C-alpha cells in the first residue's frame, strides 16, 4: 500500500519550481498514446519493470513499475510535486495527457526512485560559475546520494553519486547507462544550468535500493561549498567580538570604539561607504553571485559591518576568497559589484 504524501517545492533563486529530472530510457513499448484510451494501473503487468510517463502541457507524472506492480507514483503540476495514493487518481483525471511506457534494466530501475525522490540541494546553478570537476568532487566527498542534472545548449545529462562514487550516468544522447565522461563532454561547452538533488532516504548500493514511500521533508537541505581564504593568518585573540572575520583575515584595528575614520554620515575618508550602511544590498549581491553557497561569505559581510569596515576593505578580502566549485573570477566580479554599489551610493 502506497503511503500518502505531498511536498511543495518552490525551488530556485531564479524562479524555477520543481520538475521531474531526466529519466533513463530502455526498451520502448509505446510513445504518446492518449490517456483516454488506456487504463494506467492495468498496464503495470505488461511493463514488468520500467516506467510509465505522462505529459499534459506543463504537467507531468511517472509511475514506477517493479515486478509488474506500481511501486511509486509522482505527479508534478504548477511546480508542486505530489506522491502517494492520490496521485494515480489525479493522473487518471488528466484526460488530455499522453502516455509513454518503457521497460528498464535492473540497474536503471534501481536509479528511478532516487531520481524522483531527491530533495533540492542546488537549483539553477550556472555552469559558468563553477569548475565542473571540482563541483563533482565536492559532492563525492560528502558521502551522500546526489543527483546532478546538467542542461546545456547541446543536451541534458544526469549523473548519480553514492558513497563517494559516480554510480550511474546517462544523457539524452545516450539514454542507456554509460560512462561518467558523458556529462564531462557536455560540461566542456561551459554554458548551462546545474540542478543538484539529494536523496537522504537512499539505502545501500543503488543496485539493491528498495523503494521508499516516506513523504519528503518540506525543508530542503542547504549544504554549502566550503569557502576558504587563500591564506589564513593566525589570530591569537580568541575572545575577539568579530571572531568570524578575525579567523579568516587576522586581527584588525581596535574595535573597542568607533573607527576614527568614520564620519557621522557613515562615510569614511575619500567618500568610502561603510559596509554597515549598505549591508542589505551587499548581502543581496553575495546571494545573487553564489546562490545557496553564499552563507559563509554573508557571515564575512556581516562581521565587516559590525566592525565598521569600509566596502573597499571588504572588497579586498572578497578577492582573496575561494570556494570549491567556483572560479576565482566569480569573487573578482563580486568585489567589483560591491565597489560599484559603493560608488553609486556615495556619488
Residue frames as qw, qx, qy, qz and C-alpha x, y, z in Angstrom:
[[0.000, 0.888, 0.459, 0.000, 0.00, 0.00, 0.00],
 [0.418, 0.426, -0.031, 0.802, 1.48, 3.33, -1.00],
 [0.268, -0.562, -0.457, 0.635, 1.66, 5.97, 1.71],
 [0.206, 0.889, 0.342, 0.222, 0.15, 9.38, 1.06],
 [0.496, -0.442, -0.009, 0.747, 2.45, 12.33, 0.78],
 [0.332, 0.868, 0.272, 0.249, 2.59, 15.81, -0.65],
 [0.551, -0.437, 0.031, 0.710, 5.59, 18.05, -0.96],
 [0.308, 0.931, 0.193, 0.040, 5.59, 21.61, -2.26],
 [0.651, -0.231, 0.166, 0.704, 8.96, 22.64, -3.67],
 [0.257, 0.959, 0.112, -0.033, 9.33, 26.29, -4.61],
 [0.813, -0.156, 0.163, 0.537, 12.82, 25.98, -5.97],
 [0.614, 0.290, 0.252, 0.689, 15.44, 28.34, -7.06],
 [0.166, -0.593, -0.116, 0.780, 16.51, 31.93, -6.68],
 [0.015, 0.166, -0.522, -0.836, 15.92, 32.28, -10.41],
 [0.549, 0.139, 0.083, -0.820, 12.24, 31.44, -10.10],
 [0.545, 0.104, -0.754, -0.351, 12.02, 27.85, -11.24],
 [0.743, -0.306, 0.334, -0.493, 9.86, 25.31, -9.46],
 [0.516, -0.261, 0.815, 0.030, 10.24, 21.56, -9.08],
 [0.740, 0.428, -0.269, -0.444, 10.16, 19.38, -12.20],
 [0.972, -0.068, 0.221, 0.051, 10.95, 15.78, -12.99],
 [0.221, -0.657, 0.591, 0.412, 14.61, 15.19, -13.80],
 [0.570, 0.433, -0.592, -0.370, 15.73, 13.42, -16.94],
 [0.826, -0.204, 0.469, -0.238, 14.94, 9.71, -16.57],
 [0.177, -0.330, 0.852, 0.365, 16.79, 6.77, -18.14],
 [0.775, 0.301, -0.057, -0.552, 15.08, 5.00, -21.02],
 [0.472, -0.227, 0.846, 0.102, 15.18, 1.37, -22.08],
 [0.111, 0.181, 0.863, 0.458, 13.05, -0.67, -24.44],
 [0.351, 0.106, 0.050, -0.929, 10.14, 1.49, -25.59],
 [0.287, 0.319, 0.898, -0.097, 6.72, -0.21, -25.50],
 [0.220, 0.742, 0.525, 0.354, 4.76, 2.75, -26.90],
 [0.275, -0.189, -0.118, 0.935, 5.01, 6.54, -27.01],
 [0.150, 0.093, -0.085, -0.981, 2.48, 9.37, -26.96],
 [0.210, -0.397, -0.846, -0.287, -0.74, 7.37, -26.71],
 [0.338, -0.500, -0.024, -0.797, -3.81, 9.25, -25.40],
 [0.114, -0.147, 0.810, -0.556, -4.59, 8.51, -21.78],
 [0.658, 0.094, 0.199, -0.720, -8.32, 8.20, -22.51],
 [0.802, 0.261, -0.448, -0.298, -7.55, 5.02, -24.44],
 [0.511, 0.248, -0.759, 0.319, -5.63, 3.38, -21.59],
 [0.721, -0.655, -0.129, -0.185, -6.07, 2.09, -18.04],
 [0.122, 0.789, -0.540, 0.267, -2.88, 3.05, -16.21],
 [0.511, -0.466, 0.669, -0.271, -2.79, 0.50, -13.41],
 [0.928, 0.194, 0.285, -0.142, -3.73, -2.27, -15.82],
 [0.598, 0.727, -0.331, 0.065, -0.54, -1.58, -17.82],
 [0.341, -0.734, 0.569, -0.145, 1.78, -2.49, -14.97],
 [0.843, -0.126, 0.522, 0.021, 1.86, -6.29, -15.51],
 [0.774, 0.596, 0.138, 0.166, 2.69, -5.78, -19.18],
 [0.158, 0.901, -0.350, 0.201, 5.55, -3.40, -18.36],
 [0.880, -0.062, -0.368, 0.295, 7.11, -5.72, -15.80],
 [0.522, -0.585, -0.095, 0.614, 9.91, -3.39, -14.63],
 [0.361, 0.341, 0.317, 0.808, 10.08, 0.10, -16.06],
 [0.021, 0.362, 0.291, -0.885, 8.28, 3.43, -16.13],
 [0.183, 0.686, 0.638, 0.298, 5.03, 4.87, -17.44],
 [0.208, -0.262, -0.097, 0.938, 5.30, 8.62, -18.04],
 [0.174, 0.780, 0.600, 0.041, 2.53, 11.16, -18.62],
 [0.230, -0.114, 0.084, 0.963, 2.63, 14.63, -20.17],
 [0.063, 0.781, 0.614, 0.096, -0.20, 17.15, -20.17],
 [0.097, 0.944, 0.000, 0.316, 1.11, 20.57, -21.11],
 [0.100, 0.677, -0.551, 0.478, 3.35, 21.69, -18.26],
 [0.748, -0.385, 0.395, -0.369, 2.06, 18.88, -16.03],
 [0.573, 0.398, -0.714, -0.056, 3.94, 15.60, -15.90],
 [0.752, -0.416, 0.377, -0.345, 3.98, 12.36, -13.98],
 [0.418, 0.398, -0.815, -0.056, 5.64, 8.99, -13.69],
 [0.900, -0.293, 0.139, -0.291, 4.63, 5.56, -12.43],
 [0.057, 0.561, -0.826, 0.024, 7.50, 3.30, -11.41],
 [0.933, -0.010, -0.126, -0.338, 6.76, -0.37, -12.12],
 [0.046, -0.513, 0.847, -0.134, 8.62, -3.11, -10.30],
 [0.088, 0.015, 0.995, -0.040, 7.79, -6.76, -10.94],
 [0.144, -0.411, -0.758, -0.486, 4.50, -5.84, -12.61],
 [0.309, -0.737, -0.563, 0.212, 3.28, -3.69, -9.70],
 [0.104, 0.822, 0.010, 0.560, 3.04, 0.12, -9.39],
 [0.676, -0.291, -0.436, 0.518, 5.54, 0.85, -6.61],
 [0.227, -0.468, -0.167, 0.837, 5.85, 4.66, -6.78],
 [0.278, 0.735, 0.498, 0.367, 3.89, 7.47, -8.38],
 [0.260, -0.443, -0.096, 0.853, 4.80, 11.14, -8.75],
 [0.272, 0.758, 0.504, 0.313, 2.75, 13.93, -10.32],
 [0.322, -0.302, -0.053, 0.896, 4.06, 17.47, -10.88],
 [0.129, 0.754, 0.533, 0.362, 1.63, 20.31, -11.54],
 [0.089, -0.949, -0.045, -0.299, 2.46, 24.00, -11.25],
 [0.273, 0.616, -0.576, 0.463, 5.87, 23.14, -9.84],
 [0.587, -0.414, 0.482, -0.501, 4.33, 21.16, -6.96],
 [0.386, 0.221, -0.892, -0.087, 5.32, 17.53, -6.51],
 [0.744, -0.238, 0.274, -0.561, 2.73, 15.08, -5.16],
 [0.356, 0.236, -0.901, -0.078, 3.16, 11.39, -4.43],
 [0.291, 0.009, 0.805, -0.517, 1.16, 8.58, -2.90],
 [0.313, 0.377, 0.871, -0.032, -2.25, 7.04, -3.40],
 [0.297, 0.756, 0.342, -0.472, -4.00, 10.19, -4.52],
 [0.006, 0.575, -0.471, -0.669, -1.67, 10.81, -7.46],
 [0.198, 0.101, 0.907, 0.358, -2.97, 7.87, -9.51],
 [0.199, 0.713, 0.651, -0.168, -6.48, 9.32, -9.35],
 [0.042, 0.798, -0.080, -0.596, -5.12, 12.73, -10.40],
 [0.138, -0.322, 0.737, 0.578, -3.34, 11.15, -13.35],
 [0.215, 0.352, 0.892, 0.183, -6.42, 9.25, -14.50],
 [0.154, 0.810, 0.449, -0.345, -8.39, 12.51, -14.42],
 [0.048, -0.647, 0.338, 0.682, -5.93, 14.18, -16.84],
 [0.753, 0.424, 0.500, -0.066, -7.79, 13.11, -19.97],
 [0.474, 0.865, -0.136, -0.086, -5.71, 15.32, -22.27],
 [0.386, -0.676, 0.609, 0.154, -2.45, 13.66, -21.21],
 [0.782, 0.432, -0.430, -0.131, -0.35, 11.45, -23.44],
 [0.791, -0.471, 0.383, -0.076, 1.32, 8.32, -22.12],
 [0.572, 0.562, -0.598, -0.004, 4.58, 6.53, -22.89],
 [0.856, -0.425, 0.268, -0.118, 5.96, 3.32, -21.42],
 [0.539, 0.590, -0.598, 0.066, 9.31, 1.57, -21.45],
 [0.934, -0.318, -0.128, 0.102, 10.96, -1.40, -19.84],
 [0.014, 0.868, -0.455, 0.197, 14.19, -0.78, -17.93],
 [0.659, 0.210, -0.667, 0.276, 17.14, -2.89, -16.90],
 [0.669, -0.565, -0.435, 0.212, 17.55, -3.74, -13.22],
 [0.490, -0.148, -0.133, 0.849, 20.34, -1.14, -12.89],
 [0.025, -0.326, -0.250, -0.911, 18.22, 1.58, -14.48],
 [0.513, -0.609, -0.481, -0.367, 15.08, 0.83, -12.48],
 [0.644, -0.425, -0.413, 0.484, 17.14, 0.99, -9.29],
 [0.297, 0.047, -0.021, 0.954, 18.01, 4.61, -10.14],
 [0.135, -0.560, -0.479, -0.663, 14.49, 5.89, -10.70],
 [0.508, -0.710, -0.476, 0.108, 13.50, 6.06, -7.04],
 [0.494, -0.412, -0.073, 0.762, 16.46, 8.29, -6.24],
 [0.191, 0.210, 0.378, 0.881, 15.76, 10.49, -9.28],
 [0.283, -0.592, -0.466, -0.593, 12.13, 11.21, -8.37],
 [0.626, -0.635, -0.428, 0.146, 12.61, 11.18, -4.59],
 [0.562, 0.024, -0.183, 0.807, 15.53, 13.61, -4.32],
 [0.157, -0.893, -0.320, 0.276, 15.12, 16.86, -2.41],
 [0.430, 0.836, -0.027, 0.341, 16.57, 20.09, -3.83],
 [0.701, -0.419, -0.052, 0.574, 20.11, 20.96, -2.85],
 [0.137, -0.422, 0.233, 0.865, 21.08, 23.48, -5.54],
 [0.491, 0.660, 0.569, -0.015, 18.69, 24.88, -8.14],
 [0.421, 0.886, 0.118, 0.154, 19.64, 26.79, -11.27],
 [0.529, -0.642, 0.323, 0.452, 23.34, 26.77, -10.53],
 [0.556, 0.793, -0.155, -0.195, 25.14, 28.14, -13.59],
 [0.931, 0.090, 0.070, 0.347, 27.83, 26.07, -15.24],
 [0.398, 0.735, -0.114, 0.537, 29.67, 29.33, -15.92],
 [0.383, -0.812, 0.230, -0.377, 30.02, 29.91, -12.18],
 [0.830, -0.429, 0.354, -0.054, 31.69, 26.62, -11.27],
 [0.157, 0.534, -0.809, -0.191, 34.69, 24.47, -12.04],
 [0.846, -0.017, -0.282, -0.452, 32.86, 21.32, -13.10],
 [0.702, 0.109, -0.674, 0.204, 35.40, 18.69, -11.88],
 [0.097, 0.191, -0.613, 0.761, 35.65, 20.43, -8.50],
 [0.609, -0.153, 0.084, -0.774, 31.87, 20.55, -8.10],
 [0.870, 0.007, -0.439, -0.226, 31.60, 16.83, -8.80],
 [0.553, 0.167, -0.674, 0.460, 34.47, 16.04, -6.44],
 [0.193, -0.268, 0.425, -0.843, 32.97, 18.21, -3.70],
 [0.783, -0.129, -0.031, -0.608, 29.71, 16.26, -3.85],
 [0.820, 0.114, -0.559, 0.050, 31.59, 12.96, -3.92],
 [0.291, 0.286, -0.643, 0.648, 33.45, 13.97, -0.77],
 [0.450, -0.318, 0.240, -0.799, 30.21, 14.48, 1.16],
 [0.018, -0.076, 0.982, -0.170, 29.34, 10.78, 1.25],
 [0.515, 0.339, 0.509, -0.601, 25.63, 11.20, 0.47],
 [0.456, 0.348, 0.751, 0.328, 23.49, 10.25, -2.52],
 [0.123, 0.606, -0.025, -0.786, 23.28, 13.11, -5.03],
 [0.585, 0.548, 0.549, 0.239, 21.67, 13.52, -8.44],
 [0.127, -0.533, 0.207, 0.811, 23.42, 16.07, -10.68],
 [0.544, 0.628, 0.546, 0.107, 21.37, 17.14, -13.68],
 [0.244, -0.425, 0.286, 0.823, 23.20, 19.21, -16.30],
 [0.499, 0.723, 0.477, -0.017, 21.30, 21.09, -19.02],
 [0.279, -0.452, 0.347, 0.773, 23.26, 22.70, -21.84],
 [0.484, 0.560, -0.162, -0.653, 22.52, 24.02, -25.34],
 [0.380, 0.369, -0.790, -0.309, 23.81, 20.69, -26.70],
 [0.679, -0.185, -0.681, -0.202, 21.75, 18.42, -24.45],
 [0.586, -0.603, 0.260, -0.474, 20.94, 17.19, -20.97],
 [0.659, 0.162, -0.718, 0.154, 22.50, 14.55, -18.78],
 [0.682, -0.634, 0.107, -0.348, 22.39, 13.09, -15.28],
 [0.533, 0.281, -0.738, 0.305, 24.99, 11.52, -13.04],
 [0.740, -0.598, -0.134, -0.277, 24.26, 9.89, -9.68],
 [0.257, 0.515, -0.668, 0.471, 26.76, 9.92, -6.83],
 [0.820, -0.493, -0.113, -0.268, 26.53, 7.49, -3.93],
 [0.832, -0.494, 0.132, 0.215, 29.04, 6.88, -1.16],
 [0.286, -0.721, 0.404, 0.486, 31.70, 8.91, -2.95],
 [0.365, -0.054, 0.775, 0.512, 31.33, 7.21, -6.34],
 [0.487, 0.329, -0.211, -0.781, 29.59, 8.14, -9.57],
 [0.488, 0.005, 0.866, -0.111, 27.48, 5.00, -9.83],
 [0.465, 0.525, 0.692, 0.172, 25.40, 5.84, -12.92],
 [0.021, 0.508, -0.167, -0.844, 25.45, 8.36, -15.76],
 [0.428, 0.459, 0.723, 0.291, 23.19, 8.84, -18.78],
 [0.020, 0.393, -0.110, -0.913, 22.25, 11.59, -21.22],
 [0.639, 0.544, 0.187, -0.511, 19.71, 12.45, -23.89],
 [0.490, 0.626, -0.536, -0.283, 22.26, 11.44, -26.50],
 [0.396, 0.205, -0.888, 0.114, 22.99, 8.21, -24.59],
 [0.632, -0.427, -0.001, -0.647, 19.81, 7.25, -22.70],
 [0.918, -0.183, -0.343, 0.079, 21.19, 3.90, -21.55],
 [0.585, -0.776, 0.164, 0.170, 23.60, 3.91, -18.61],
 [0.712, 0.599, -0.161, 0.328, 27.05, 4.93, -19.77],
 [0.676, -0.037, -0.293, 0.675, 30.43, 6.21, -18.59],
 [0.277, -0.739, -0.320, 0.524, 30.98, 9.24, -16.36],
 [0.268, -0.244, 0.290, 0.886, 32.53, 11.26, -19.19],
 [0.130, 0.617, 0.684, 0.367, 29.08, 11.67, -20.80],
 [0.174, -0.933, -0.299, 0.101, 28.49, 14.71, -18.60],
 [0.482, -0.525, 0.226, 0.664, 32.11, 15.82, -18.78],
 [0.349, 0.230, 0.579, 0.700, 31.66, 16.18, -22.53],
 [0.034, -0.823, -0.510, -0.250, 28.52, 18.30, -22.02],
 [0.412, -0.833, -0.138, 0.343, 30.29, 20.48, -19.46],
 [0.587, -0.103, 0.271, 0.756, 33.16, 21.35, -21.80],
 [0.192, 0.677, 0.426, 0.569, 30.94, 23.92, -23.53],
 [0.285, -0.042, -0.364, 0.886, 30.99, 25.99, -20.33],
 [0.351, -0.101, -0.029, -0.931, 27.37, 27.16, -20.66],
 [0.522, -0.278, -0.761, -0.266, 24.38, 25.59, -18.97],
 [0.515, -0.536, 0.230, -0.629, 22.47, 25.09, -15.74],
 [0.383, 0.114, -0.887, 0.232, 23.00, 22.56, -12.98],
 [0.673, -0.472, 0.023, -0.569, 20.46, 21.15, -10.57],
 [0.284, 0.241, -0.877, 0.305, 21.54, 19.01, -7.63],
 [0.757, -0.411, -0.147, -0.486, 19.14, 16.79, -5.68],
 [0.024, 0.380, -0.851, 0.360, 19.97, 14.83, -2.55],
 [0.781, -0.235, -0.454, -0.360, 18.28, 11.54, -1.63],
 [0.187, -0.512, 0.663, -0.513, 18.65, 11.14, 2.10],
 [0.840, -0.094, 0.330, -0.419, 16.47, 8.01, 2.04],
 [0.702, 0.460, -0.531, -0.116, 18.80, 6.05, -0.25],
 [0.786, -0.449, 0.396, -0.150, 19.77, 2.73, 1.30],
 [0.761, -0.181, 0.552, 0.289, 22.95, 0.88, 0.49],
 [0.223, -0.197, 0.621, 0.726, 24.10, 0.48, -3.10],
 [0.502, 0.332, -0.068, -0.796, 21.75, 1.60, -5.83],
 [0.388, 0.156, -0.835, -0.357, 21.89, -1.84, -7.41],
 [0.318, -0.297, -0.892, 0.121, 19.84, -3.12, -4.47],
 [0.138, -0.033, 0.272, -0.952, 17.93, 0.02, -3.49],
 [0.009, -0.485, -0.873, 0.043, 14.39, -0.54, -2.27],
 [0.065, -0.614, -0.328, -0.715, 11.57, 1.94, -2.91],
 [0.193, -0.265, -0.589, 0.739, 10.80, 4.32, -0.07],
 [0.076, -0.650, -0.599, -0.462, 7.36, 5.81, 0.27],
 [0.334, -0.601, -0.413, 0.597, 8.00, 8.19, 3.14],
 [0.206, 0.941, 0.240, 0.123, 6.91, 11.76, 2.48],
 [0.584, 0.315, -0.136, 0.735, 9.85, 14.05, 1.75],
 [0.318, -0.537, -0.366, 0.691, 10.73, 16.82, 4.17],
 [0.228, 0.918, 0.318, 0.063, 9.28, 20.23, 3.37],
 [0.197, -0.912, 0.264, 0.244, 12.59, 21.82, 4.27],
 [0.806, 0.537, -0.190, 0.159, 15.19, 21.49, 1.54],
 [0.778, -0.400, 0.021, 0.483, 18.71, 20.64, 2.73],
 [0.220, 0.971, -0.076, 0.056, 21.16, 23.50, 2.37],
 [0.808, -0.274, 0.160, 0.496, 24.69, 22.08, 2.19],
 [0.208, 0.963, -0.110, -0.132, 27.23, 24.69, 1.14],
 [0.785, 0.416, -0.219, 0.402, 30.56, 24.56, -0.63],
 [0.653, -0.544, -0.140, 0.508, 33.48, 25.19, 1.67],
 [0.271, 0.911, -0.006, 0.311, 34.70, 28.79, 1.41],
 [0.747, -0.437, -0.026, 0.500, 38.28, 29.46, 2.38],
 [0.097, 0.950, -0.205, -0.216, 40.58, 32.47, 2.04],
 [0.742, 0.545, -0.355, 0.162, 43.76, 31.98, 0.01],
 [0.425, 0.241, -0.641, 0.592, 45.79, 32.50, 3.19],
 [0.587, -0.693, -0.371, -0.195, 44.62, 32.29, 6.78],
 [0.168, 0.573, -0.490, 0.635, 46.63, 34.50, 9.18],
 [0.505, -0.289, -0.745, 0.326, 46.85, 33.39, 12.80],
 [0.274, -0.654, 0.005, -0.706, 44.75, 35.32, 15.29],
 [0.382, 0.014, -0.793, 0.474, 45.64, 34.77, 18.94],
 [0.281, -0.063, 0.346, -0.893, 42.76, 36.83, 20.31],
 [0.135, -0.233, -0.951, -0.153, 40.23, 34.06, 20.89],
 [0.005, 0.587, 0.650, -0.482, 37.79, 36.40, 22.64],
 [0.029, -0.105, 0.287, 0.952, 37.55, 38.82, 19.74],
 [0.460, 0.410, 0.476, -0.628, 33.98, 40.04, 19.21],
 [0.657, 0.579, -0.197, -0.440, 34.35, 39.56, 15.44],
 [0.613, -0.347, 0.702, 0.109, 35.72, 36.02, 15.58],
 [0.778, 0.459, 0.425, 0.056, 34.48, 35.01, 12.12],
 [0.417, 0.898, -0.106, 0.089, 36.26, 37.87, 10.38],
 [0.259, -0.791, 0.554, -0.021, 39.39, 37.55, 12.51],
 [0.777, -0.134, 0.612, 0.065, 39.65, 33.81, 11.89],
 [0.741, 0.571, 0.314, 0.161, 39.53, 34.37, 8.15],
 [0.461, 0.776, -0.005, 0.430, 41.64, 37.50, 7.77],
 [0.570, 0.035, -0.396, 0.719, 43.52, 38.05, 11.02],
 [0.241, -0.644, -0.451, 0.569, 43.32, 40.82, 13.61],
 [0.231, 0.732, 0.302, 0.565, 42.28, 44.36, 12.74],
 [0.096, 0.422, -0.277, 0.858, 42.49, 47.76, 14.36],
 [0.030, 0.109, 0.732, -0.672, 40.98, 48.41, 17.77],
 [0.280, -0.412, -0.667, -0.554, 37.27, 47.67, 17.65],
 [0.246, -0.379, -0.701, 0.552, 36.53, 48.80, 21.19],
 [0.138, 0.647, 0.279, -0.696, 35.08, 52.05, 19.91],
 [0.596, 0.763, 0.187, -0.164, 34.19, 53.81, 16.71],
 [0.720, 0.188, 0.243, 0.623, 36.70, 53.73, 13.92],
 [0.169, -0.654, -0.064, 0.735, 38.20, 57.22, 13.97],
 [0.138, -0.063, 0.588, 0.795, 37.99, 57.27, 10.16],
 [0.006, 0.544, 0.808, 0.227, 34.18, 57.06, 10.20],
 [0.085, -0.169, 0.018, -0.982, 32.19, 60.26, 9.89],
 [0.382, 0.170, 0.595, -0.686, 28.73, 60.85, 11.33],
 [0.685, 0.370, -0.128, -0.614, 27.17, 60.00, 7.95],
 [0.898, -0.041, 0.437, -0.027, 28.76, 56.56, 7.90],
 [0.747, 0.627, -0.027, 0.219, 31.21, 57.51, 5.15],
 [0.709, -0.484, 0.098, 0.504, 34.95, 57.46, 5.80],
 [0.133, -0.657, 0.332, 0.664, 37.76, 59.36, 4.09],
 [0.027, 0.217, -0.701, -0.679, 37.66, 59.76, 0.31],
 [0.637, 0.075, -0.122, -0.758, 33.88, 59.12, 0.42],
 [0.286, 0.102, -0.951, -0.050, 34.27, 55.42, 1.30],
 [0.713, -0.346, -0.170, -0.586, 30.94, 53.87, 2.24],
 [0.286, -0.346, 0.818, -0.358, 30.83, 51.68, 5.31],
 [0.240, -0.074, -0.944, -0.214, 29.62, 48.11, 4.99],
 [0.045, 0.353, 0.760, -0.543, 27.11, 48.75, 7.77],
 [0.317, 0.459, 0.098, -0.824, 25.27, 51.38, 5.72],
 [0.555, 0.355, -0.495, -0.566, 24.93, 49.05, 2.71],
 [0.331, -0.219, 0.901, -0.175, 24.54, 45.70, 4.50],
 [0.706, 0.347, 0.523, -0.327, 21.23, 44.55, 2.88],
 [0.612, 0.723, -0.176, -0.266, 22.39, 45.45, -0.63],
 [0.088, 0.621, -0.778, -0.035, 25.77, 43.79, -0.16],
 [0.493, -0.072, 0.840, -0.214, 24.21, 40.58, 1.09],
 [0.731, 0.532, 0.274, -0.326, 21.91, 40.53, -1.95],
 [0.413, 0.737, -0.500, -0.193, 24.96, 40.82, -4.22],
 [0.173, -0.402, 0.894, -0.094, 26.56, 37.84, -2.47],
 [0.629, 0.202, 0.683, -0.313, 23.37, 35.77, -2.73],
 [0.661, 0.666, -0.009, -0.345, 22.99, 36.62, -6.42],
 [0.320, 0.677, -0.654, -0.106, 26.55, 35.53, -7.26],
 [0.041, 0.326, -0.926, 0.185, 26.84, 32.47, -5.02],
 [0.679, -0.225, -0.494, -0.495, 23.23, 31.33, -4.64],
 [0.840, -0.490, -0.154, -0.174, 22.98, 28.65, -1.93],
 [0.802, 0.002, -0.255, 0.540, 26.73, 28.75, -1.35],
 [0.105, 0.743, -0.038, 0.660, 26.56, 32.31, -0.02],
 [0.665, -0.688, -0.285, -0.045, 26.28, 31.56, 3.71],
 [0.728, -0.339, -0.093, 0.589, 29.93, 31.83, 4.76],
 [0.337, 0.296, 0.160, 0.879, 30.58, 34.92, 2.63],
 [0.306, -0.745, -0.314, -0.503, 27.48, 36.56, 4.11],
 [0.712, -0.610, -0.232, 0.257, 28.96, 35.95, 7.56],
 [0.573, -0.044, 0.042, 0.817, 32.09, 37.81, 6.47],
 [0.022, 0.552, 0.286, 0.783, 29.97, 40.73, 5.22],
 [0.533, -0.751, -0.321, -0.221, 28.04, 40.86, 8.50],
 [0.731, -0.433, -0.142, 0.508, 31.26, 40.75, 10.50],
 [0.403, 0.209, 0.137, 0.880, 32.69, 43.59, 8.42],
 [0.216, -0.700, -0.321, -0.601, 29.54, 45.61, 9.13],
 [0.675, -0.689, -0.253, 0.075, 29.82, 45.01, 12.88],
 [0.685, -0.281, 0.023, 0.672, 33.48, 46.02, 12.71],
 [0.146, 0.920, 0.118, -0.345, 32.53, 49.20, 10.81],
 [0.507, -0.201, 0.544, 0.637, 34.82, 48.41, 7.90],
 [0.326, 0.548, -0.198, -0.745, 34.60, 50.12, 4.53],
 [0.874, 0.398, 0.182, -0.212, 33.25, 48.49, 1.37],
 [0.475, 0.734, -0.485, 0.020, 36.71, 48.87, -0.16],
 [0.248, -0.488, 0.798, -0.252, 38.20, 46.90, 2.73],
 [0.769, 0.099, 0.551, -0.309, 35.56, 44.19, 2.29],
 [0.762, 0.612, -0.100, -0.189, 36.11, 44.02, -1.49],
 [0.202, 0.682, -0.699, 0.076, 39.84, 43.42, -0.95],
 [0.441, -0.253, 0.813, -0.285, 39.03, 40.48, 1.32],
 [0.812, 0.346, 0.322, -0.341, 36.46, 39.02, -1.03],
 [0.569, 0.693, -0.402, -0.182, 39.00, 38.96, -3.87],
 [0.119, 0.501, -0.847, 0.132, 41.27, 36.55, -1.95],
 [0.669, -0.058, 0.605, -0.428, 38.48, 34.12, -1.06],
 [0.304, 0.188, -0.827, -0.433, 37.92, 30.85, -2.88],
 [0.734, -0.005, 0.419, -0.535, 35.05, 28.41, -2.92],
 [0.313, -0.118, 0.911, 0.243, 35.27, 24.84, -4.08],
 [0.383, 0.520, 0.757, 0.097, 33.36, 24.56, -7.33],
 [0.216, 0.943, 0.212, -0.136, 33.57, 28.25, -8.25],
 [0.636, 0.471, 0.006, 0.611, 36.03, 30.12, -10.45],
 [0.420, -0.372, -0.247, 0.790, 38.19, 32.75, -8.77],
 [0.056, 0.223, 0.320, 0.919, 36.83, 35.27, -11.30],
 [0.358, -0.657, -0.617, -0.246, 33.45, 34.96, -9.56],
 [0.499, -0.656, -0.326, 0.464, 34.94, 36.61, -6.48],
 [0.301, -0.095, 0.190, 0.930, 36.67, 39.28, -8.54],
 [0.129, -0.450, -0.540, -0.699, 33.30, 40.09, -10.11],
 [0.465, -0.696, -0.545, 0.052, 31.61, 40.10, -6.71],
 [0.457, -0.455, -0.144, 0.751, 34.23, 42.53, -5.35],
 [0.129, 0.111, 0.358, 0.918, 33.73, 44.78, -8.40],
 [0.283, -0.611, -0.618, -0.406, 29.97, 44.70, -7.84],
 [0.490, -0.661, -0.419, 0.383, 30.49, 45.81, -4.24],
 [0.349, -0.281, 0.071, 0.891, 32.72, 48.69, -5.30],
 [0.023, -0.324, -0.524, -0.787, 30.23, 49.76, -8.00],
 [0.381, -0.703, -0.592, -0.102, 27.41, 49.75, -5.43],
 [0.476, -0.564, -0.236, 0.632, 29.54, 51.87, -3.09],
 [0.239, -0.042, 0.278, 0.929, 30.34, 54.34, -5.87],
 [0.142, -0.521, -0.605, -0.585, 26.66, 54.71, -6.82],
 [0.452, -0.734, -0.506, 0.030, 25.54, 55.41, -3.28],
 [0.480, -0.565, -0.105, 0.663, 28.34, 57.83, -2.40],
 [0.352, 0.222, 0.387, 0.823, 28.23, 59.77, -5.64]]
